[in-house]
């Protein structure tokens, strides 16, 4: 699949793969649900609908408490 523009706005039904390196690589793939949320497993669900890829990256960093 080709890369998505950083200006793309995330919406319901989009499938995102999130990768985090925190001592080990962690990948999480999930679809944006009807409520606009992405499932982070044990970390809960975070609303990403309506955000650009860059905004979502920042939001996920805050939720996951990344530097």
C-alpha positions as CSV (number, residue, x, y, z in Angstrom):
1,X,0.0,0.0,0.0
2,X,1.4,3.4,-0.9
3,X,2.2,5.9,1.9
4,X,-0.5,8.3,2.9
5,X,-0.1,12.1,2.8
6,X,0.5,13.8,6.2
7,X,-2.4,16.0,5.4
8,X,-4.9,13.0,5.0
9,X,-7.7,13.3,7.5
10,X,-8.5,10.1,9.4
11,X,-12.1,8.8,9.3
12,X,-14.3,5.9,10.2
13,X,-13.3,2.6,8.5
14,X,-9.6,3.6,8.0
15,X,-7.2,0.9,9.1
16,X,-4.1,2.3,10.8
17,X,-0.9,0.5,11.7
18,X,0.9,2.2,14.6
19,X,4.5,1.3,15.3
20,X,6.3,2.3,18.5
21,X,9.9,1.6,19.5
22,X,10.2,1.6,23.3
23,X,13.0,-0.9,24.0
24,X,11.2,-3.2,21.6
25,X,9.2,-2.7,18.5
26,X,5.4,-2.7,19.0
27,X,3.0,-2.8,16.1
28,X,-0.7,-2.3,16.5
29,X,-3.2,-2.5,13.6
30,X,-6.8,-1.4,14.1
31,X,-9.7,0.1,12.2
32,X,-11.2,3.4,13.2
33,X,-14.5,2.5,14.7
34,X,-18.0,4.2,14.5
35,X,-17.0,6.5,17.4
36,X,-13.9,7.6,15.6
37,X,-11.6,5.7,18.0
38,X,-8.5,3.5,17.5
39,X,-8.0,0.5,19.8
40,X,-4.7,0.5,21.7
41,X,-5.4,-2.7,23.5
42,X,-4.4,-2.4,27.2
43,X,-4.0,1.4,26.8
44,X,-7.6,1.8,25.8
45,X,-9.2,3.5,22.8
46,X,-8.2,6.9,21.6
47,X,-10.2,9.3,19.3
48,X,-8.3,9.9,16.1
49,X,-11.2,10.6,13.6
50,X,-10.9,14.1,12.1
51,X,-7.2,14.4,12.8
52,X,-4.4,14.4,10.2
53,X,-1.7,11.8,10.3
54,X,0.7,14.3,12.0
55,X,-2.0,15.2,14.6
56,X,-2.8,11.6,15.3
57,X,0.9,10.8,15.8
58,X,1.1,13.6,18.4
59,X,-2.1,12.4,20.1
60,X,-0.8,8.8,20.2
61,X,2.5,10.0,21.7
62,X,0.7,11.8,24.5
63,X,-1.6,8.8,25.2
64,X,1.4,6.4,25.2
65,X,3.5,8.9,27.2
66,X,6.3,9.0,24.7
67,X,9.0,11.7,24.9
